[in-house]
Amino acid sequence: MSASHKMRRVRIIGGKHKGIFLSVDDELTKPTPDRVRETLFNWLTPNIEGANVLELFGGSGCLSVESISRGCNSAFYVDSSRKACGAIKDTLIRCRINSINVTCKDSILMVQKKNSDNPYDIIFIDPPYGKYELHQIVENLYEQSWADDESLIYLESNECLDKLVSPKYQLIRDSKAGNVYYGILKLTTQSSKK
């Protein structure tokens, strides 16, 4: 660890765990900005209660914890960084949150394999910018039963999300904050009836 590396913190902004801080111990982690989270969870308000959530490229875990804070049933956090997984596990113990399952795995490889459980209601995809094909990740989620026609998929990128929209998918909400593009995608009704 370099002398200049400083532990960063992210604050939960709503719900029963509002105000708790998550430690960010991996310098590659870029937590979803407060402003973006505020908008995102306003969009998700009708769907978050009782939902089962999957957070890929989990990083700080702020989207999983924010979801639990606002009433979702369970969250499955996935990240390949041992540091990031260790930090979120410590937070969950400290804050007595036991409805988040933390797995230290490569998100890309995981969603290329069949999901044997029920599809998730809400899936968060916020990978390192420019490193992965978001379109391919979305395809895998549907092909391998991580998502179904009811699932809402949140995407965050430094590129416009319009290119992800095809006859198969629709961006039901989207916005931009600074150089962050973000939105919620869903299967179109025609695709889901195939």
C-alpha positions as CSV (number, residue, x, y, z in Angstrom):
1,M,0.0,0.0,0.0
2,S,1.4,3.3,-1.0
3,A,1.8,6.1,1.6
4,S,-0.6,8.2,-0.4
5,H,-3.3,5.5,-0.3
6,K,-6.0,6.6,2.1
7,M,-9.0,4.6,3.2
8,R,-12.2,6.1,1.7
9,R,-15.7,5.9,3.0
10,V,-19.1,5.8,1.4
11,R,-22.3,6.8,3.3
12,I,-25.6,5.0,3.0
13,I,-28.2,7.7,2.1
14,G,-31.6,6.3,2.8
15,G,-33.7,3.7,4.7
16,K,-33.1,2.0,8.1
17,H,-29.3,1.9,7.7
18,K,-29.1,5.6,6.6
19,G,-25.9,7.3,7.8
20,I,-23.7,4.2,8.2
21,F,-20.3,4.3,6.4
22,L,-18.8,1.6,4.2
23,S,-15.0,1.4,4.0
24,V,-13.5,1.4,0.5
25,D,-10.1,-0.4,0.8
26,D,-9.4,-1.0,-2.9
27,E,-8.1,2.0,-4.8
28,L,-9.7,0.5,-8.0
29,T,-13.2,0.7,-6.5
30,K,-15.4,3.6,-7.7
31,P,-18.5,3.8,-5.6
32,T,-21.7,5.0,-7.3
33,P,-22.0,8.7,-6.5
34,D,-24.6,9.9,-3.9
35,R,-26.5,11.9,-6.5
36,V,-26.7,8.9,-8.9
37,R,-27.8,6.6,-6.0
38,E,-30.5,9.1,-4.9
39,T,-32.0,9.1,-8.4
40,L,-31.6,5.3,-8.9
41,F,-33.4,4.5,-5.6
42,N,-36.2,7.0,-6.4
43,W,-36.7,5.0,-9.6
44,L,-36.6,1.7,-7.8
45,T,-39.0,2.7,-4.9
46,P,-42.0,0.8,-6.3
47,N,-39.9,-2.4,-6.8
48,I,-37.4,-2.5,-4.0
49,E,-39.6,-3.8,-1.2
50,G,-39.2,-7.6,-0.8
51,A,-36.9,-7.8,-3.9
52,N,-34.0,-10.2,-4.3
53,V,-31.0,-8.2,-5.6
54,L,-27.8,-9.2,-7.4
55,E,-24.8,-6.7,-7.3
56,L,-22.1,-7.6,-9.9
57,F,-18.7,-5.9,-9.6
58,G,-19.8,-5.1,-6.1
59,G,-16.9,-2.8,-5.1
60,S,-17.9,-0.9,-1.9
61,G,-21.2,-2.8,-1.7
62,C,-23.1,0.5,-1.4
63,L,-25.9,-0.7,-3.8
64,S,-26.4,-3.9,-1.9
65,V,-26.5,-2.2,1.5
66,E,-28.6,0.7,0.2
67,S,-31.1,-1.9,-1.2
68,I,-31.3,-3.8,2.1
69,S,-31.6,-0.5,3.9
70,R,-34.7,0.4,1.8
71,G,-36.5,-3.0,2.3
72,C,-35.2,-5.5,-0.2
73,N,-35.4,-9.1,1.0
74,S,-31.8,-10.3,0.2
75,A,-28.7,-9.2,-1.8
76,F,-26.0,-11.2,-3.4
77,Y,-22.8,-9.3,-3.7
78,V,-20.1,-10.4,-6.1
79,D,-16.6,-9.0,-6.6
80,S,-13.2,-10.5,-7.6
81,S,-11.2,-8.3,-5.2
82,R,-10.4,-10.0,-1.9
83,K,-9.8,-6.5,-0.4
84,A,-13.3,-5.3,-1.4
85,C,-15.0,-8.5,-0.2
86,G,-13.1,-8.3,3.1
87,A,-14.1,-4.7,3.6
88,I,-17.8,-5.3,3.0
89,K,-17.8,-8.4,5.2
90,D,-16.3,-6.3,8.0
91,T,-19.1,-3.7,7.6
92,L,-21.9,-6.3,7.6
93,I,-20.6,-7.8,10.9
94,R,-20.1,-4.3,12.4
95,C,-23.6,-3.2,11.4
96,R,-25.3,-6.6,12.0
97,I,-26.6,-6.9,8.5
98,N,-27.1,-10.6,7.7
99,S,-29.2,-10.6,4.5
100,I,-26.3,-9.9,2.1
101,N,-24.4,-12.9,0.8
102,V,-20.8,-12.0,-0.2
103,T,-19.0,-14.0,-2.9
104,C,-15.4,-13.4,-4.0
105,K,-15.7,-14.4,-7.7
106,D,-15.2,-13.0,-11.2
107,S,-18.7,-11.5,-12.1
108,I,-18.1,-12.1,-15.8
109,L,-17.3,-15.8,-15.4
110,M,-20.2,-16.3,-12.9
111,V,-22.9,-15.0,-15.2
112,Q,-21.6,-17.2,-18.1
113,K,-22.7,-20.2,-16.1
114,K,-26.4,-21.2,-15.5
115,N,-28.1,-19.8,-12.4
116,S,-29.8,-22.7,-10.6
117,D,-31.8,-20.4,-8.3
118,N,-34.7,-18.0,-9.2
119,P,-33.9,-15.1,-11.4
120,Y,-33.2,-11.8,-9.6
121,D,-35.7,-9.0,-9.4
122,I,-33.0,-6.3,-9.6
123,I,-29.5,-6.6,-10.9
124,F,-26.8,-3.9,-10.6
125,I,-24.0,-3.8,-13.2
126,D,-21.3,-1.2,-12.5
127,P,-18.0,-2.6,-13.9
128,P,-14.8,-0.7,-14.2
129,Y,-15.4,1.7,-17.0
130,G,-14.4,0.7,-20.5
131,K,-13.2,-2.7,-19.5
132,Y,-16.2,-5.0,-20.4
133,E,-18.9,-5.2,-23.0
134,L,-22.1,-4.3,-21.1
135,H,-24.2,-5.7,-23.9
136,Q,-22.6,-9.1,-23.6
137,I,-23.1,-9.1,-19.8
138,V,-26.8,-8.3,-20.3
139,E,-27.1,-11.1,-22.9
140,N,-25.5,-13.6,-20.5
141,L,-27.9,-12.6,-17.6
142,Y,-30.9,-13.6,-19.7
143,E,-29.4,-16.6,-21.4
144,Q,-28.2,-18.1,-18.1
145,S,-31.4,-17.4,-16.2
146,W,-30.0,-14.7,-13.8
147,A,-32.7,-12.4,-15.2
148,D,-36.2,-12.9,-16.7
149,D,-38.8,-10.6,-18.3
150,E,-39.7,-9.1,-14.9
151,S,-36.1,-8.3,-13.9
152,L,-34.8,-4.7,-13.8
153,I,-31.2,-4.3,-14.7
154,Y,-29.3,-1.2,-13.6
155,L,-26.3,-0.2,-15.7
156,E,-23.6,2.4,-15.1
157,S,-21.0,3.5,-17.6
158,N,-18.8,6.3,-18.9
159,E,-20.4,5.8,-22.3
160,C,-23.9,6.6,-23.5
161,L,-26.2,3.6,-22.8
162,D,-28.2,4.1,-26.0
163,K,-26.2,1.5,-27.9
164,L,-27.5,-1.1,-25.5
165,V,-31.0,-0.5,-26.6
166,S,-32.1,-2.9,-29.3
167,P,-35.5,-4.3,-30.2
168,K,-34.9,-6.8,-27.4
169,Y,-34.3,-4.3,-24.6
170,Q,-35.7,-1.0,-23.6
171,L,-34.1,1.6,-21.3
172,I,-37.1,2.4,-19.1
173,R,-35.2,5.2,-17.2
174,D,-31.9,6.8,-17.8
175,S,-29.9,9.9,-16.9
176,K,-26.4,11.4,-16.7
177,A,-24.4,13.0,-13.9
178,G,-21.1,14.5,-15.0
179,N,-19.4,11.8,-17.1
180,V,-21.5,9.0,-15.6
181,Y,-24.3,7.5,-17.8
182,Y,-26.8,5.3,-15.9
183,G,-30.1,3.7,-16.5
184,I,-32.5,0.8,-16.0
185,L,-33.0,-1.7,-18.7
186,K,-35.7,-4.3,-19.2
187,L,-36.6,-6.9,-21.8
188,T,-39.2,-5.6,-24.2
189,T,-42.6,-7.3,-24.0
190,Q,-42.3,-8.7,-27.5
191,S,-39.0,-10.4,-26.6
192,S,-40.4,-11.9,-23.4
193,K,-43.3,-13.5,-25.3
194,K,-41.0,-15.6,-27.6
